[in-house]
Amino acid sequence: MELIITARNFELSDILKQYAKKKMSKLKRFVNYIIDGNLVLEKDKSTSIIELTLSVKHSFITSKVKNPDIYMGVNEVFKKIERQLDKYEAKFRERKRIAQKTRHTKENE
């Protein structure tokens, strides 16, 4: 699970890079689904735009946040992604359960 961090319109500090990687490490429970990630940090005059795109099995999950504080934006974007991954995992489990149930009923017939 690799995270590529890109900074636009400002110089990326090591502290911010470590902070983002620390937040990404909290998503370890989804390691079976996440292939890699791309974090884009963009700074305008008064706002920061943070966009996180994760490549997961069979699709992509994207989250975008605007916030004046870049650290708060990183927090928000990872919270959003975690909620989306919870939904993705539940949907994936449900599909697996239904497929197993249909296979089991076919064997009984």
C-alpha positions, 0 to 999 in steps of 0.5 A, a space after each residue: 500500500 503505497 501513498 504518493 504525496 504531491 504538493 501544488 503551489 507550495 513546498 512540501 515539508 517533511 512534517 506534513 509528509 510524515 503526518 499524512 503517512 501516519 494518517 494513511 497507516 491508520 487505514 491498515 485494516 483495509 489493507 486487503 482492499 487498498 492497492 495504492 493511494 494518491 494525495 494531492 495538497 494544493 494551497 491557494 491564497 487563503 484555502 487549502 484543497 486536499 484530494 485523496 484518491 485510493 485505488 481499491 479492488 475493481 474501482 477508485 475511491 475519491 475524497 476532496 476537502 477545502 479547508 483553510 488549515 491544511 492539517 485539519 483538511 488532511 484529517 477530514 479527507 482521511 475521515 471521509 475516506 474511512 467512511 467510504 471504505 467502511 461502506 465499500 467493505 460492507 458492500 463487498 462482504 454482502 456480495 460475498 455472502 449472497 454469492 455463497 448463499 446462492 451457491 449453497 442453495 444450488 448444491 441442495 437442489 
